Amino acid sequence: MTVVKVAILGFGTVGEGVYRTIQSHAEELESALGKKVEVAAVLIKNKQRERNIHKEVLVTTDFEEILRLPKLDIVIEAIVNREPTFTILQKAIERGCHIITANKEMFAHHGKQLIELAEQNNVSVGFEATVAGGIPVIQTLRQLLKVNRVQQIQGILNGTSNFILTEMRDKKWSFAEALLQAQKNGYAEADPTNDVEGFDAFYKTMILSRIAFGEEPNWQEVEREGITSITSELIGAAEKLGLRFKHLASISKEGSQIKGTVKPVLVGNENPFYHVEGVENAVSLHSDIVGRITLQGPGAGMFPTASAVIEDLVYVSQNDAIKRSFKSTASAAVEQSKVQPKEFWLVTGLAKTYSNPSITWIDEVSKGVFVIKASKKDLEKLVKQQETIFYFSILGEYEPAIASTEEKVSAL
Ligand SMILES: NC(=O)c1ccc[n+]([C@@H]2O[C@H](COP(=O)([O-])OP(=O)(O)OC[C@H]3O[C@@H](n4cnc5c(N)ncnc54)[C@H](OP(=O)(O)O)[C@@H]3O)[C@@H](O)[C@H]2O)c1
C-alpha cells in the first residue's frame, strides 16, 4: 500500500491537534484515501521545547531539511504571521506538494498567488481552517456554488469578540473585565487588537468573498469597526429592546460591486445570530435556490481546527487533477437599490435637541441612548457634524414598542 507523507509546520494548538488526529483517526483516513497517512516531519521554532512526537519523525527548525526528504506529498501549515510562511509554502508547491493552511492573515494576503502557483504546479490548496475553525463553510460553499448563486454571506467569525460581548451582557462586565477573562481563558492574545478591532474577521471575510464571488472588494473600502465602542450601558439599553450586539461580518454583491462590512450590529430573537454565544462562530449563506443556510459551531480550538485541516487533507488527496479553490461558479448580484431605505439605529452621543426632518426619533431607551429611523446616508451626514455619535444598525424586523412617533418627538 502506498503512503501519503505529510509535513506539519508548527506544533502549537493547531499543529499538535492535526498530529494527534492523524494518529487517532488513522483507520478512517486509510479507508477514505486507500492509503496510510504518515507524518514525516514537523517544523518548529524552539528546539528546546519538549514535544510528544514519535522519534522517527524529523523535527527541525529548518524547512530546507524537510524539502530534502525523498518523498513528501502534503505540507500542512499551522504557523503564525505572513512570513516566513508565504515563502515556505511557495517552496512546498514548487516541490510538487499539496498545501493546507490554517493561517488566515497570510492567506488573505497571499492566497491568490498561492492558488495560481499551485495551478501551475498541478497541486491543490486547502484552506478550510482559515475561516470559522471547525465549521465546514468552504466545503459547503464549494458544494453550493456548483448550481446555486450565492448572494450574501454573513457571519460571526471571531470567537474572542463574541465571547467578550456575551460576557459583558451576561455578567454585566465592562469591556476591560470581559477582555481580561478572555485572556485568562486563552481565547484572546496579550495584544487583542486583531480580534477586537475586527482585523481577524476582515481577513476571513476577504477569503469568503474570493470563493463566493471570485474577487474581493477594495480592502480600503470595506467598513471595518471593532467592538471597543460598545459599553455595558449600550448593551443594557439593547437588552431592554430585546436586542443583542453581535460583531457581524458581511459580504455581498450589489450590482457589479462587492460590498463588505465587519461591524457590531443589533439583532433580535428571530435572527439566527442572536443565539450564537461565547466563542461559537456561525455563518449564514444566502443563495438563490436554497435560500438561507446557517452553520454554527466551534470557530477555534485544537480539535475543531484539526477537523477542518483533516477534511482538507482528504480533499486535496482526492483532487489530484486541478479543479479547486478560488474558482467560483456563478454568483448572483443583489439588485442595487437607488433609494436608500430607512433603517432603525441605536445611537448614543446625539444631542436631544437635534432636529432634522430626515431623521425620525423613535425612543429614548436609557439616558442618552436613542432609537432613531434614518437612511445610512443621512446618519453619516449627521456623524460628520457631531463626531461624538456612535451608531449601530438594528437588523431584521424591529418593532418599536411605542405608541406613535409624534408622541415621542413631543416627549423628547
Ligand atoms: N488556535 C486556533 O484555534 C486556530 C484556529 C484557526 C486558525 N488558526 C491559525 O493557525 C495558525 C497556528 O495557530 P496556533 O494557535 O496553533 O498557534 P500557536 O499555538 O502559537 O503555535 C504556533 C506554532 O508555530 C511555530 N512557529 C512559529 N513561528 C515559526 C517559524 N518562523 N518557523 C517554524 N515554526 C514556527 C511555533 O513553534 P514553537 O512551538 O517552537 O514555538 C508553534 O509550534 C495561526 O495562523 C492561526 O491564526 C488557529
The ligand as a Gaussian input file, in Angstrom:
#p B3LYP/6-31G(d) Opt

LIG

0 1
 N       -5.700000      28.268000      17.572000
 C       -6.791000      28.144000      16.842000
 O       -7.837000      27.722000      17.348000
 C       -6.769000      28.487000      15.378000
 C       -7.946000      28.298000      14.619000
 C       -7.912000      28.555000      13.245000
 C       -6.736000      29.021000      12.668000
 N       -5.622000      29.232000      13.444000
 C       -4.390000      29.692000      12.774000
 O       -3.462000      28.617000      12.789000
 C       -2.129000      29.105000      12.909000
 C       -1.485000      28.448000      14.123000
 O       -2.200000      28.810000      15.291000
 P       -1.880000      28.164000      16.713000
 O       -2.953000      28.628000      17.621000
 O       -1.608000      26.720000      16.574000
 O       -0.527000      28.928000      17.077000
 P        0.490000      28.570000      18.255000
 O       -0.149000      27.707000      19.257000
 O        1.111000      29.854000      18.665000
 O        1.612000      27.685000      17.521000
 C        2.422000      28.197000      16.520000
 C        3.461000      27.152000      16.175000
 O        4.221000      27.636000      15.072000
 C        5.603000      27.511000      15.370000
 N        6.287000      28.615000      14.693000
 C        6.044000      29.940000      14.832000
 N        6.857000      30.638000      14.026000
 C        7.625000      29.734000      13.389000
 C        8.672000      29.833000      12.441000
 N        9.082000      31.016000      11.985000
 N        9.240000      28.693000      11.996000
 C        8.831000      27.493000      12.462000
 N        7.863000      27.340000      13.353000
 C        7.270000      28.445000      13.812000
 C        5.727000      27.566000      16.855000
 O        6.907000      26.893000      17.206000
 P        7.380000      26.665000      18.740000
 O        6.411000      25.642000      19.289000
 O        8.743000      26.146000      18.615000
 O        7.254000      28.000000      19.398000
 C        4.450000      26.828000      17.278000
 O        4.670000      25.448000      17.338000
 C       -2.251000      30.626000      13.016000
 O       -2.024000      31.196000      11.762000
 C       -3.699000      30.840000      13.463000
 O       -4.206000      32.077000      13.018000
 C       -5.616000      28.953000      14.781000

